[in-house]
Amino acid sequence: MKVLALVVACAATGALLAGCSNWGQPPAQGQTAFQYLLDEPSNWKENKVDTLPPLPDPANLLEFVVSGNTPLHFSLDAKSISVGSDGVVRYTVVVTSPAGARNVNYEGIRCDTYEWRLYAGLDADHNGWDRTVANDWTRIENGDLNAYRASLYQDYFCANKLPTGNAAKIVDNVKYHRTATSQLR
């Protein structure tokens, strides 16, 4: 009986796969015979970032935890967080060392592709933004002690390849340390 059920399941799966494919049709130009839907080029277009937020005010900084093993402190400027119609969460992050040295960056995280981008960093005089440090979209790295982008993506910004909500919701979650895993309880 189990063998018969297995044979029927295999036959049904084969029929389903045959029905879903373009059986007998040549692949479109530039495609292989077997092409994943997710491999199709997307029509995504990034919103233009013409204006940058003001430099962060210490009163608006919200701390978040990246790892218990890092000596660095990480904060987001609550006033800078935005969720674009392009699905990118943009924010100002402040990374502070135990000696007080600070890195301040204006960045974006693209939820659908697990990528980040730097738009600007604090200039050498510490009184404005420097756009010359901007980069293209780069895969987010996991596993580092200082992998704050992975923490932001997984804990606060994105779920199921979409932003977790509008800017106000993200700010509240960071403010009250409501991570994605803490909300599952």
Secondary structure, DSSP 8 states (H G I E B T S, - for coil): -HHHHHHHHHHHHHHHHHHHTTTTS---TT--SS--GGGS----------S------GGGEEEE-S-TT---EEEEEGGG-EE-TTSEEEEEEEEE-TT--EEEEEEEEETTTTEEEEEEEE-TTSSSEEGGG----EE---S-TT-HHHHIIIIIIEETTEESS-HHHHHHHHHTT--TTGGG-
